[in-house]
Amino acid sequence: MYIALLENVARSLDAHNVRYMIIGGQAVLIYGEPRLTRDIDITIDGTPKQRLAFVRDICTELSLSIPAEATDEFVESTYILPAFDEATGFQLKFIFSESAYEQQAMTRTQYISIRDYSVHYASAEDVIIHKLIANRPRDYEDIVSILKRGNNIDNEYVMQWLAEFDKGLNTDYVRRYEQLWADTVTL
């Protein structure tokens, strides 16, 4: 039943000419090992000031409930609009973004057919980058599952963006990814 929800969200975003990409656990289902996930994370092109009205309209069209605490001020400060689909029990997160990285990632989306409709998924490389930055144990397991499946990963692209984040955020994403890669390809 969530497949219909995913298709309907994609159709609505496309109808409103909103550029987007599916990230998170739903994307891992495409590139990695299947796992249970009850949410759909969707990166939206633009800021809340630019796109929030459209996304709220989409939620209304699809009968998605938005929690009372998801005020415009909340969304503008977090860049996230949470929503819930009563029929499926799925949580949706509309994540607004205008970063240079996200802009490039949205040009690299993969079109995956869901019930004969092309849905825009983040590339395997961009899912890896998102997961590494999220930095939770489950995310590292997801990265390993993506690497194990192959997916012809463009490591140069991944390393380029991780190095950018390391520089700007004073992190060690490159080292972490190199370790995951070494551990996974030697398995």
PLY file of the C-alpha trace (Angstrom):
ply
format ascii 1.0
element vertex 187
property float x
property float y
property float z
element edge 186
property int vertex1
property int vertex2
end_header
0.00 0.00 0.00
2.91 2.40 0.63
3.95 1.92 -3.00
0.76 3.73 -4.05
1.57 6.48 -1.55
5.09 6.86 -2.96
3.74 7.00 -6.51
1.07 9.55 -5.57
3.60 11.80 -3.82
5.88 11.65 -6.86
3.01 12.43 -9.23
1.96 15.42 -7.12
5.48 16.81 -6.89
5.89 16.42 -10.64
2.50 18.06 -11.28
3.62 21.06 -9.20
7.00 21.12 -11.03
8.86 20.58 -7.75
12.23 18.91 -8.19
12.79 16.18 -5.60
14.60 12.96 -4.78
13.77 10.02 -2.54
16.52 9.42 0.02
16.86 7.40 3.23
15.53 3.91 3.81
13.36 3.91 0.69
16.44 4.51 -1.45
18.34 1.80 0.43
15.60 -0.62 -0.65
16.62 0.11 -4.24
20.42 -0.06 -3.84
21.07 -2.16 -0.74
19.60 -4.94 1.34
15.85 -4.83 1.91
14.90 -3.77 5.43
11.84 -2.63 7.29
11.23 1.08 7.06
8.02 2.97 7.83
9.04 6.34 6.51
9.64 8.15 3.26
12.29 10.88 3.18
12.00 13.30 0.27
14.46 16.09 -0.46
12.73 19.07 -2.06
14.53 21.61 -4.23
14.29 24.99 -2.57
13.79 26.69 0.74
10.63 26.58 2.83
9.91 30.18 1.77
9.99 29.04 -1.87
8.24 25.67 -1.64
6.35 25.23 1.65
2.98 26.35 0.27
3.28 23.84 -2.60
4.25 21.02 -0.27
1.40 21.82 2.14
-0.97 21.73 -0.87
0.41 18.33 -1.84
-0.16 17.06 1.68
-3.75 18.28 1.52
-4.28 16.68 -1.92
-2.99 13.36 -0.60
-4.85 13.56 2.75
-1.58 13.54 4.67
-1.83 14.89 8.20
0.69 17.46 9.38
1.37 17.69 13.11
0.21 20.89 14.79
3.77 21.70 15.87
4.88 21.82 12.21
4.22 25.54 11.98
5.77 27.66 9.26
8.31 28.87 11.82
9.23 25.27 12.72
9.69 24.33 9.07
11.70 27.48 8.33
14.07 26.73 11.21
14.44 22.96 10.61
13.90 22.79 6.83
11.70 19.73 7.47
7.94 19.33 7.09
6.79 16.09 8.72
3.56 14.46 7.54
1.74 11.22 8.24
-0.35 8.91 6.08
-3.09 7.32 8.20
-3.89 4.63 5.60
-0.38 3.15 5.52
1.00 4.29 8.87
3.95 5.84 7.04
5.74 8.96 8.24
6.91 11.32 5.48
9.61 13.94 5.82
9.79 16.66 3.22
13.33 18.04 3.53
13.96 21.41 1.91
17.38 22.12 0.49
19.21 24.65 -1.61
22.81 23.59 -0.94
25.24 23.23 -3.82
25.62 19.55 -2.97
21.86 18.87 -3.03
21.50 20.82 -6.28
24.07 18.56 -7.92
22.57 15.43 -6.35
19.19 16.30 -7.85
20.75 16.35 -11.34
21.98 12.78 -10.74
18.68 11.18 -9.70
17.79 7.75 -10.97
14.32 7.18 -12.39
12.90 4.06 -10.80
9.58 2.75 -12.07
6.99 2.42 -9.32
3.72 1.01 -10.66
4.63 2.28 -14.14
5.51 5.77 -12.91
9.08 7.11 -12.83
10.02 8.22 -9.33
13.20 10.26 -8.75
15.56 8.47 -6.37
18.89 9.81 -5.18
21.78 7.97 -6.83
23.51 5.21 -4.86
26.47 7.56 -4.36
24.26 10.29 -2.94
22.49 7.84 -0.63
25.93 6.85 0.68
26.85 10.50 1.25
23.55 11.22 3.03
23.93 8.11 5.19
27.53 8.90 6.12
26.61 12.42 7.18
23.63 11.13 9.23
26.25 9.11 11.14
24.05 6.53 12.90
24.84 2.80 13.24
21.87 1.90 11.00
23.22 4.27 8.34
26.60 2.53 8.35
24.84 -0.83 7.90
22.94 0.67 4.97
26.17 1.91 3.37
27.74 -1.53 3.69
24.67 -3.14 2.11
24.87 -0.71 -0.81
28.59 -1.35 -1.28
28.09 -5.13 -1.12
25.52 -4.97 -3.93
28.05 -3.26 -6.16
25.98 -0.56 -7.86
29.07 0.59 -9.82
29.80 3.25 -7.20
31.56 6.37 -8.48
34.01 6.67 -5.59
35.60 9.77 -7.07
32.28 11.61 -6.80
31.67 10.33 -3.25
35.17 11.27 -2.11
34.98 14.72 -3.72
31.84 15.65 -1.76
33.00 14.03 1.47
36.25 16.03 1.24
34.18 19.20 0.75
32.14 18.41 3.86
35.29 17.53 5.82
36.78 20.91 4.91
33.66 22.92 5.71
32.54 21.02 8.80
35.89 19.85 10.20
34.80 16.21 10.06
36.45 12.95 8.98
33.92 11.57 6.49
36.60 10.65 3.95
38.43 8.46 6.47
35.19 6.82 7.60
34.16 6.05 4.03
37.60 4.70 3.13
37.37 2.36 6.14
33.87 1.18 5.20
35.03 0.61 1.63
38.12 -1.33 2.73
36.13 -3.45 5.16
33.40 -4.19 2.63
35.45 -5.03 -0.47
37.64 -7.41 1.51
34.63 -9.40 2.80
0 1
1 2
2 3
3 4
4 5
5 6
6 7
7 8
8 9
9 10
10 11
11 12
12 13
13 14
14 15
15 16
16 17
17 18
18 19
19 20
20 21
21 22
22 23
23 24
24 25
25 26
26 27
27 28
28 29
29 30
30 31
31 32
32 33
33 34
34 35
35 36
36 37
37 38
38 39
39 40
40 41
41 42
42 43
43 44
44 45
45 46
46 47
47 48
48 49
49 50
50 51
51 52
52 53
53 54
54 55
55 56
56 57
57 58
58 59
59 60
60 61
61 62
62 63
63 64
64 65
65 66
66 67
67 68
68 69
69 70
70 71
71 72
72 73
73 74
74 75
75 76
76 77
77 78
78 79
79 80
80 81
81 82
82 83
83 84
84 85
85 86
86 87
87 88
88 89
89 90
90 91
91 92
92 93
93 94
94 95
95 96
96 97
97 98
98 99
99 100
100 101
101 102
102 103
103 104
104 105
105 106
106 107
107 108
108 109
109 110
110 111
111 112
112 113
113 114
114 115
115 116
116 117
117 118
118 119
119 120
120 121
121 122
122 123
123 124
124 125
125 126
126 127
127 128
128 129
129 130
130 131
131 132
132 133
133 134
134 135
135 136
136 137
137 138
138 139
139 140
140 141
141 142
142 143
143 144
144 145
145 146
146 147
147 148
148 149
149 150
150 151
151 152
152 153
153 154
154 155
155 156
156 157
157 158
158 159
159 160
160 161
161 162
162 163
163 164
164 165
165 166
166 167
167 168
168 169
169 170
170 171
171 172
172 173
173 174
174 175
175 176
176 177
177 178
178 179
179 180
180 181
181 182
182 183
183 184
184 185
185 186
